[in-house]
Amino acid sequence: MNTNTKETLHALCNLVSAQPFVETFCLSADVVADIEFGSDIAEMTDRDWKVAQYNDPVLREWIKTVRDKGKPNRQSLPKGKEHLAIFRTFDKLCLQRGVLYRRTRADDHDKLQMVLPKSH
């Protein structure tokens, strides 16, 4: 390999880098249900998400709690790991247009992560 080819190859390799671009919702895989095949969540509106969250019995309770702005006692939580997982992030929960989100901070920017209902 001549010097020019080697230098060119080295320069090209240094230009290629993978930029991770992933946003996640931090819950145990046991808490979040798999997305059903054929479910096109990208086309759902705020109203669709609001209805889906309200139809989830766990999220319905937390939506009411966030709306009332009162953090429950840990001892008063209903049984279940879903309730405990949401309780742990209660101070980061908020409602936007009636949809439940969790506030996060990444790259010095505030972001909202939608709390997905179990059906999604």
C-alpha positions as CSV (number, residue, x, y, z in Angstrom):
1,M,0.0,0.0,0.0
2,N,1.5,3.3,-1.0
3,T,1.8,6.2,1.5
4,N,-1.0,8.3,-0.1
5,T,-3.5,5.4,0.0
6,K,-2.5,4.6,3.6
7,E,-3.0,8.2,4.7
8,T,-6.3,8.5,2.8
9,L,-7.6,5.3,4.4
10,H,-6.5,6.5,7.8
11,A,-8.2,9.9,7.3
12,L,-11.4,8.2,6.2
13,C,-11.5,5.8,9.1
14,N,-11.1,8.8,11.5
15,L,-14.1,10.5,9.9
16,V,-16.4,7.6,10.5
17,S,-17.9,7.6,14.0
18,A,-21.1,6.3,15.5
19,Q,-23.1,8.9,17.3
20,P,-25.5,7.2,19.7
21,F,-28.9,8.8,19.5
22,V,-31.1,6.9,21.9
23,E,-33.6,8.2,24.4
24,T,-35.0,5.7,26.8
25,F,-37.6,5.4,29.5
26,C,-35.9,4.0,32.5
27,L,-38.1,1.2,33.9
28,S,-37.4,-2.5,34.4
29,A,-38.2,-4.6,31.4
30,D,-40.6,-6.5,33.7
31,V,-42.7,-3.3,34.0
32,V,-42.9,-2.3,30.4
33,A,-45.0,-4.5,28.0
34,D,-43.7,-5.3,24.6
35,I,-45.1,-3.2,21.7
36,E,-47.6,-5.3,19.8
37,F,-46.9,-5.9,16.1
38,G,-48.9,-3.6,13.9
39,S,-49.3,-0.9,16.5
40,D,-48.3,2.4,14.9
41,I,-47.6,4.5,17.9
42,A,-46.0,7.3,15.8
43,E,-49.5,8.2,14.4
44,M,-51.1,8.5,17.8
45,T,-52.3,12.0,18.9
46,D,-52.2,13.5,22.3
47,R,-55.9,12.6,22.7
48,D,-55.1,8.9,21.8
49,W,-52.3,8.8,24.4
50,K,-54.5,10.4,27.0
51,V,-57.2,7.8,26.5
52,A,-54.6,5.0,26.4
53,Q,-53.1,6.2,29.7
54,Y,-56.4,6.6,31.3
55,N,-57.5,3.1,30.3
56,D,-54.4,1.7,32.1
57,P,-55.5,1.2,35.7
58,V,-52.1,1.9,37.2
59,L,-51.5,5.1,35.2
60,R,-55.1,6.3,35.8
61,E,-54.3,6.4,39.6
62,W,-51.0,8.3,39.0
63,I,-52.6,10.8,36.6
64,K,-55.1,11.7,39.3
65,T,-52.3,11.9,41.9
66,V,-50.2,14.2,39.7
67,R,-53.2,16.3,38.9
68,D,-54.0,16.7,42.6
69,K,-50.3,17.5,43.3
70,G,-50.0,15.3,46.3
71,K,-47.3,12.7,46.6
72,P,-48.6,9.6,48.4
73,N,-46.9,7.9,51.3
74,R,-45.0,4.8,50.3
75,Q,-47.0,2.7,52.8
76,S,-50.3,3.8,51.1
77,L,-49.2,2.6,47.6
78,P,-51.2,-0.2,46.0
79,K,-49.2,-3.4,45.7
80,G,-47.2,-3.9,42.5
81,K,-43.8,-3.1,41.1
82,E,-45.4,-0.7,38.6
83,H,-46.7,1.5,41.3
84,L,-43.3,1.4,43.1
85,A,-41.4,2.3,39.9
86,I,-43.7,5.3,39.3
87,F,-43.5,6.4,42.9
88,R,-39.7,6.5,42.8
89,T,-39.9,9.1,40.0
90,F,-43.0,11.0,41.3
91,D,-41.2,14.3,41.6
92,K,-40.3,14.2,37.9
93,L,-43.9,13.5,36.7
94,C,-46.0,16.2,35.0
95,L,-49.0,16.5,32.8
96,Q,-48.9,18.1,29.4
97,R,-52.1,18.4,27.5
98,G,-53.5,15.7,29.8
99,V,-50.7,13.2,29.0
100,L,-48.4,11.9,31.7
101,Y,-44.7,12.6,31.2
102,R,-41.5,12.3,33.2
103,R,-39.1,15.3,33.1
104,T,-35.5,14.4,32.4
105,R,-32.4,16.4,31.7
106,A,-29.9,15.5,29.0
107,D,-27.2,17.5,27.3
108,D,-28.2,20.5,29.4
109,H,-31.7,20.4,28.0
110,D,-35.0,19.5,29.7
111,K,-36.8,16.7,28.0
112,L,-40.2,15.0,28.5
113,Q,-40.5,11.2,28.3
114,M,-44.0,9.9,27.9
115,V,-45.1,7.3,30.4
116,L,-46.3,4.5,28.2
117,P,-49.4,2.5,29.2
118,K,-49.0,-1.2,29.6
119,S,-50.9,-1.8,26.4
120,H,-48.1,-0.2,24.4
